[in-house]
Amino acid sequence: MKIGVIKDPKQGEARVGMTPENVKILVEAGNEVLVDDNAGAGSGFTNEQYIEAGGKIVDTDTAWTAELIVKVKEPMESEYHYFKKGQIIWGFLHLAANKACVEKMMEVGVTALSGENISINGVLELLKPMSAIAGRRAVNLGQYYLEKQHGGEGILLPGIDGVEAGTVVILGGGNAAENSADMAVGIGCHVIILEVNENRIKQLQERYKDHNVDVLVSNTENLAEKIKEADVFISTVLIPGAKPPKLVKEYMVESMKPGSVIVDIAIDQGGTVETIDKPTNHADPVFTKHGVIHYAVPNMPGATPRTATIALAKGNISFLKDVSVKGLEAALKSDESLVSGLSVYNGKVVSKALADSIDVTYTEVGDVL
């Protein structure tokens, strides 16, 4: 199979979908790998390293002629003209927030494999390291924007001897939330986690029983009350393949401390904060509304591309090898976890969560395989 490794044009995105090691594995499996010129430069991988691994360095137009396209993020509008019937596009696509992209895929007859939705034994394993990076960065960003020169409260989030640390409120109790909590606990913050699942609440309570952490049931009443205490509020709610609801209402944001900070990790899928109506980017990451600083960058791990690329490449290589060696249909039939990442198949939306989120026709995956 001919495979194209694309340099993502999204602002601030320096990750790449494959390391040279991945290229070597796929070439040895009998594939031809076309690597977009300098696709790996932002992550510290040179053209020469890809060539040594057996890849061919080509321009962007040529890379996009491949049967299997490996990206990091969803295709941008400037890339839609590259789509061709039967082409497979792999990446962290977050299509529930990109209806125009899905409609173009449907029109052309493209297949989309969304790595962020791939579930292995109930765990979003490919997304897990990206969530960890985002969760950890969220606390660091909160510290940064709390400083007065950025319009923040002017507090040192970890505090010092004799001056208490700040409070970090986290919406959701999954992997990103746990990583945020670990970071916040590590620097001495008071942490409040709001989670809906009773079993997960018990797990988190046990994990943090010896720390200054409160784990509460996530409901409107508790959210409205606890968000007032937040110096940093981090939203981590993710519904695989679907847009999350706007749980954080505008009146809640209005009630927050002036100069406090919101970091919405869920912005990739549309976000959970009512006062965020569109994503920001790494070049212009924040805006202030109701006196509260909002950070809404959808590709947070793109700021640490070396770490992120190595992690995502370890996760995707077995799936990419299966698709390239067996062919897509055979790979899907032999691996249920790969099916969980299938969003669009030959132009038909086969993810119900995606179809419902953007109001397009849904097709049962069993009807097309």
Helices and strands as residue ranges (DSSP letters): E 2-5, H 20-28, E 32-36, G 41-43, H 47-52, E 56-58, H 60-63, E 68-73, G 77-82, E 88-92, G 95-97, H 99-108, E 111-114, G 115-117, H 128-145, G 148-150, E 167-171, H 175-186, E 190-195, H 198-207, E 213-217, H 220-226, G 227-229, E 232-235, H 250-254, E 261-264, G 265-269, E 286-289, E 292-295, G 300-303, H 305-326, H 328-334, H 336-339, E 342-345, E 348-349, H 352-358, G 365-367
